[in-house]
Amino acid sequence: MTIRTGFIGLGNQGKPIAAHLAPAGFEMTVYDIAEEPVAELVADGAKAAASPREVGQNADVVGICVPEDKHVRAVVFGDDGLLAGLGEGSVILIHSTILPSTAEEISEAAAAKNIEVMDACVTGGAARAETKELTLLIGGPESALEKCQPYFKAITDVDLIHAGPLGCGAKLKLCINLITYIQWAAAFEASTLAKSAGLSLDVLQQAGQSNGQITPMMIAYMGSQSMPDEARNSEAFQSFMLSNTRIAEKDLAWALQLGREGEVSLPVGGLVSQLMGKLYGLNEKTRPQ
């Protein structure tokens, strides 16, 4: 089946995902408020849209990868929003990390036009997006899953995880992110203790990998923390990490909200949510601690 594809949100995560679609042979329309990533994808065969609505008018399956829930709503709703342009039988794939209730809200509005919605959250980061190694955590109907198979095969070679009905992809992503950030906190504290005790990080990593307690995710984090102070304190690094910190804090806030809704306590997650600036290496000038 030939489908027209669209993509909204060409940031650090979205651009490398979207970059696979036009080269795979799809008719592809993209939108972002920044001109540079749009121009890059147009050079590879995509078409630029002036609004989310125009993306919808030219696509059957549209991926959305914007920072958070309010941005998802902004590109979906309104006279120039995606829903205003999409036709009957289309599918919206929300790649952003959102609350399950946001996916349900958008699905309810889309159902009036017989448009299906899936929370197709992604995990793996920009580097894995570039190499088609992202994992997709999907919630939504089997009918939409089948319709979107060509899209999914174009953006990742990793088997999809269909977590269940609408909202389950978002729930699973919040659980996975909670694990990630708690691992980083453990790696940070162990590294701090090792250095203060006169141990090298190399020997800490060797021991932790030998007995399986230090995971590849923790190793990647520890590597990012070993940058020279000059590089870590640079304006570019601090700006990038501030952006990452805000996203992490939002993700953890949503995990804690999901916990409250399920009447479960997440005390470690709550503590880690207050430490993300420190874990990302923000200095006091960037954000007072």
Secondary structure, 3 states (H helix, E strand, C coil): CCCEEEEECCCCCHHHHHCCCCCCCCEEEEECCCHHHHHHHHHCCCEECCCHHHHHHCCCEEEECCCCHHHHHHHHCCCCCHHHHCCCCCEEEECCCCCHHHHHHHHHHHHCCCCEEEEEEEECHHHHHHCCCCEEEEECCHHHHHHCHHHHHHHCCCCCEEEECCCHHHHHHHHHHHHHHHHHHHHHHHHHHHHHCCCCHHHHHHHHHHCCCCCHHHHHHHHHCCCCHHHHCCHHHHHHHHHHHHHHHHHHHHHHHHHHHCCCCCHHHHHHHCCHHHHCCCCCCCCCC
